[in-house]
Amino acid sequence: MARMVSERADAIGPLAEVFREYGYEGASLALIVKATGLGKGSLYHFFPNGKEEMVGAVLDDISQWFENAIYAPLRNEPDANGAIRAMLASTDQYFRTGRRVCLVGALAVGNTRDRFAQAIRGYFTAWVDALQSALIRQGRDRDQSRMLAEETVLAIQGAIVLSRALDDPAVFQRAIDQLHDRLAMDSSASAPE
């Protein structure tokens, strides 16, 4: 049973799950109404521009979560190894060990990519930039850090797809474990002064 929604913010979580499960095109008004518990009038009161505004609000919410839980710690935490370990743990939890679709990734490969291009690009760029920052603080050089950050985000996104395609969360967990081993640095290593 859908929980009751009384504010726009209350609708974001249920909306995100509808878009994850059915995609932008497949998320019908009937599915959205059922998931949020809102009538059509209330939905259009909260989101006057319809589905596009709903997805925009969901993407803003995802962006804020990743900023707080992933990007800011990677950029600012003095213990780069700790921030990277926390990123991997939070990523595993957020994507429910590969059982949860990455909505941003799904939109990136769908026919709605251009409609949400700025948010999609911002999500991936912020993640790569923040991880690169932590890798540099570990003592790695800038170019190596960039490549490793891109490979890490690529591995996470690929692991989500493969894990879901095979219906095997162990695939995602192995990828996270391999990334942990690959990104971990000896704590005696220090960043260049």
Beta strands, then each sheet from edge to edge (+ up, - down):
end
